[in-house]
Amino acid sequence: PFLEDAPPRHSWEVLALLLKEGWTQDILCDFGMPVLHAGVRYNCRVLCLNGDILLIRPKLFLANDGNYRETRWFTRWGHGWVLQDLVLPANVREATTSKQTTVKIGPGMLALSDTIVAAETCEELFTPDSPHIVLALNGAEIITNGSGSHHNLRKLDKRMDLIRGATSKSGGVYMYSNQIGCDGGRLYYDGCAMVSVNGKVVAQGQQFSMADVEVVSAVVDLVETRSSRAAFMSRCEQAANATVVPRVTVAFTLCDPSASLFPSPAISVRVHDPMEEIALGPACWLWDYLRRSNQGGYFVALSGGADSATVAALVGNMCQLVVKECAAGNTVVLKDLRRILGEEKMEAPTDHKALANRLFYTCYMGTVNSSRETRERAKNLASEIGAFHIDSNIDLVVTALMSLFRMVVPHKEPKFRANGSTDIRENLALQNIQARLRMVFGYMLAQLLPWSRDARGSLLVLGTGNVDEALRGYFTKYDCSAADINPIGSISKEDLKRFMAWAGDRLGYPEMKQVLSAAPTAELEPVEENYTQTDEVDMGMSYADLGRYGTLRKERRAGPVTMFRALVSEWGPGSERGLSFKEVADKVKRFFFYYSINRHKMTTLTPSYHAEDYSPDDNRHDLRQFLYSPAWSWQFRSIDTLQAEIEADAAKRGGALPPP
């Protein structure tokens, strides 16, 4: 969107309004916005005070990996530690108190009457040579960071370490703020603003919140920072020889001399358990997506299996959080809820199950291959959550499609494996039509169920596939994986299993434990006396192994040979699993074969809440091509050669591998 001319123009218009209406009076404000300077678009911090703009600070290092492609829209400041003049738009000039025509742009600092303030932006905190280092060496005592850092499972610890580290060696105050909510796509920004002083956190906001704005405040003592810095002699040596950062002098006293103010004490940092993160992050994302899309609620094809049950629990938790926010007096959430339900004067809800019955719809779509157990589990879970649930059978539609096939191909009739087929194509085709018809019927229900109850809007259809199945390609293209959004699409199966046990106790959905105890199955094939379809048998690999393949493939960028070398150490002879070298090689080859033949499915993955760094979603996060040769001829031959070399080397050592 930043390539359009509107965002910079509208940003200036909003800034002019803030300046004109006195929002910066006696408050030093740090705003983020795109700025065009000399025909170049920069991502900037704009520092304002008393109706004037003091400094525009462009970003020095851009995020350009993982989920981010910042260089698509912005250019990093490449002029070094210098300031230039930027001519302000006419409407902004008129809005400023002093009717200023120009402002300095560049990586400078504000020299106030009693302290020095500087800024950095988001990614700059994560870079090895962060700007806060040279800023602190130049005397900056307060450094702000307006960030857009998305939630990732187990990521907050890293963020906390970096924030504390920004002031632990050089001292000073670090004020970190972070965006809250959905970015209009796969990411959820989890807030958690904080203030760190000399390496210790003294204030911390909520990590997950349905509030649009959260204020975090602290009292800090700059004398303590000055004393600490002056006593650190090696730091003084570096400061005396540091690159000079330009300053903008501002006649304003920031500190309050009141004798009744005392510094905020250090606090223990609050970090959520990963299961709490799964419960809260996607639930907040779902609410933000729902209120911004202005739809009437969510629909899930509830199969009685683990993945759809987890998605249902997350929507249920969303309803629980909405009720809590309304009870706490969050008028924005209540206003949004009234708009979604089409009731301008409704009272704040007090029963999350009653709310779920209006926002959440589920349907069990059974066939002759479905079991009574999964049907009952779906019904029971929907009841615990409070969802409006329908129990249906789609055999009539499946039979109609088979009749149509027999009309156009009268000389052949496909059969299941259980009925004598020896061609895998028949078996897969008969499974896939069931899955795809569920998608078609699901979208019909999503449009018409609210209408059938005289409720407003349509429903957003939620996908129910996890990241491991996407990585392996173990799903039918354009089946129930084809949805509007997917709250679990980048969460591993192992994490989902742990979450189900947690949710059974903590969210009040005990049926989750019953679902967890059952073997995962698609229920698309007839049950035989000696064969019942299960996911891990179908895939030819376990979910635990799939999670390891995904981490190696995406996070460590491993090809077949690199993955084999890594897993020989983890799974080979002498390890707890004690697999042979050939068994490890066969596992790696099997994974890459299925990874390759199913890679095309990644182009149609439903946009998913981003929670794991090994998400295979190629729309944004994984930019590898979607066509690979499943033979991997050179790589697999290299594995065979390496396997022989390792076996020969191990034989010389009496069968043991050298220590890692």
Residue, then its C-alpha position, 0 to 999 in steps of 0.5 A: p500500500f505504501l507504493e500508492d501516493a495516498p499513505p504519505r499524504h494522509s499521514w501528513e493530514v493526520l499529523a497536521l490535525l494532531l499538531k493543530e488540535g494541541w495533542t502535542q502540547d507539553i508532550l514530546c511525541d514520537f509518531g511513525m509515518p512514511v515520508l517522501h524526501a527528494g523523491v525517496r520514500y522513507n519509513c520515519r519517526v516524526l518527533c513533535l512538541n508543542g505543535d511543531i515538528l522537531l526532527i524526522r528520523p528515517k529508518l537505517f536498517l529495513a526488515n527484509d526476511g521472513n514475513y517482511r519485505e520492507t524494501r518493496w516500499f521503503t529505502r533505508w537512509g544512506h547518507g550517514w549520520v547527517l541531517q538534511d532540510l525537508v520542506l513541509p507540505a503547505n497544510v502542515r506548515e499552517a498547522t504548526t505553531s511556529k508556521q515552520t517551513t522546513v524540518k531536519i531529516g536524518p538520524g539525529m538526536l534531540a538535545l533538550s534543556d535537561t537530557i538527550v532523546a533519540a529514536e530507533t525503529c523496530e528492526e533496528l533493535f534486532t540488528p547486530d550493530s543497532p543504532h542505540i549503541v552509537l546513540a547511547l555513546n553520544g549521550a542519548e539518555i532516553i531512546t524510543n522504539g516505535s515497533g511493528s513486531h509480530h507475535n511468534l510462539r516463544k518469541l517474547d523472551k528474545r524481544m525482552d532480552l534485546i530490550r534489556g540488553a539495549t540499556s544493560k551495557s551502556g545504561g539509559v532508558y529504553m521506551y518500547s512500544n509495539q503495534i496491537g492487532c491484525d495487520g490486515g493479513r497473516l500477522y498479529y502484533d501482540g503489543c507488550a509495550m515496556v520501559s527498561v532502565n539500565g538493563k532492568v524492566v520497570a514497566q510492561g504492558q499486556q502482550f495480548s489485548m483487545a484494546d486499541v490503545e494501551v498506556v504504559s508509564a514509569v518514573v525514571d531517574l536520569v541521575e542514576t543513568r549518568s552515574s552508572r555511565a560515568a563509572f564504566m571507564s571502558r564505556c567512557e573511552q568508547a564514548a569519547n571516540a564514537t562517531v558523532v551524531p548530530r543534534v537538534t537543540v530544543a528549549f524544553t525541560l522534560c524532567d519533573p523536579s517534584a520531590s514526591l516522585f520516586p523511580s519505578p522499581a524493577i519488575s518481574v517480566r511476565v512471559h506467557d506459557p506457549m499454550e497461553e500464547i496459542a489460546l490468546g494470540p489467534a483468539c485476539w487475531l480472530w476478533d480483530y479480523l471479524r470486527r474489521s471485516n464486518q461479517g456476522g461471525y465464523f463457520v467451522a466444519l467440525s469433524g470431531g478431529a483434533d484440528s477442527a476441535t482446536v479451531a473451535a476452541l479458539v473461537g470459543n476463547m475469542c467469545q470468552l475474551v469479548v465477554k471479559e472485555c465488555a465486563a471490564g468496561n471496554t466500550v470499543v469492543l462493545k460498540d464493535l459487537r453491537r455493529i457485528l450483531g446488528e443491535e445498536k442497543m444490546e446490553a454487554p454480554t455476560d454469558h460467553k456460550a450465549l455469545a458463541n451461539r450468535l457468532f459461531y456456527t459449526c456443522y458435522m458433515g458425515t458420510v458412510n465412512s464417518s464414525r458415531e464417535t466423531r459425530e458425538r465428539a463434534k456435537n459435545l464440543a459444540s455444546e460446551i462452546g455454545a456454538f450453533h451446531i448442525d449435524s448433517n450427512i452429505d452422502l446424497v451429494v457424493t452419490a449424485l456426483m458419482s452418478l454424474f461420473r458414471m454417466v460421462v465415463p460409463h465403462k469405468e467405475p472407481k473403487f476404494r482400496a477396501n473394495g478391491s482397487t489396486d490403483i491409488r488414483e481411484n482411492l484418492a479420487l473417492q476420498n477427495i470428492q468427499a472433502r471437496l464437497r464439504m468445502v462447497f456445502g460449508y460455504m453455502l452454510a456460511q452464507l445462509l445460516p445467519w439468514s435462516r436465523d434472521a441474523r445479519g451478515s454472512l460468516l467467515v469460513l475458518g480453515t482447520g489444517n495445521v502447519d505439518e500437514a501443509l508441509r507434507g501436503y497431506f490435505t486435499k486441494y480445495d477441500c476444507s483447507a480452502a477457507d477465508i482464514n486459518p487460525i492454526g495454519s502455522i502451528s505444529k501438530e505437537d503444539l496443538k496436541r499440548f494445547m488441546a490438553w491445556a484447553g480441556d482444563r483451562l478453557g472449560y472444554p473437557e471434550m477436547k481431551q476426548v478428541l485428543s485421545a482418539a487417533p487422528t483420522a480423515e474418515l474418508e475410506p471404508v473401515e475394514e476389519n483389519y484396517t482403519q484409516t489414520d493420518e500418520v499411516d497415510m502420511g508415512m511419517s509421524y507428526a513429531d518427525l514432520g515438525r523436525y523436518g519443517t524446522l530444518r527445512k525452513e529455519r535452518r534452510a536445509g536441503p536433503v543432504t544437510m537434513f540427513r547429516a543433522l538427523v544422523s546425529e539426532w536419530g542415528p546409531g548411538s542416539e535415543r532412537g537408535l535408527s540405522f544410517k539407512e533408516v535415517a536416509d530413507k526417512v529424509k528421502r521420503f519426506f522430500f519426495y512428498y514435499s516435492i509432489n505436493r509443493h504446488k498446494m502451497t500456492t492455494l493455502t488459506p492465509s493463516y495466523h503466523a505462529e511458527d517460523y517454519s510455515p511453508d506458506d509461499n505467499r509471503h513467508d516461504l519464497r521457494q518455488f512451487l515446482y520441484s523434481p521429486a527425484w532429487s537425483w543429485q541430492f539423493r545420490s549424495i546422501d547414498t554416498l555420504q551414508a556409505e562414508i559414514e558407515a565405513d567411518a563408523a565401522k573403523r570406530g567399532g560402530a560408533l559415531p564421533p561425538p557431536 
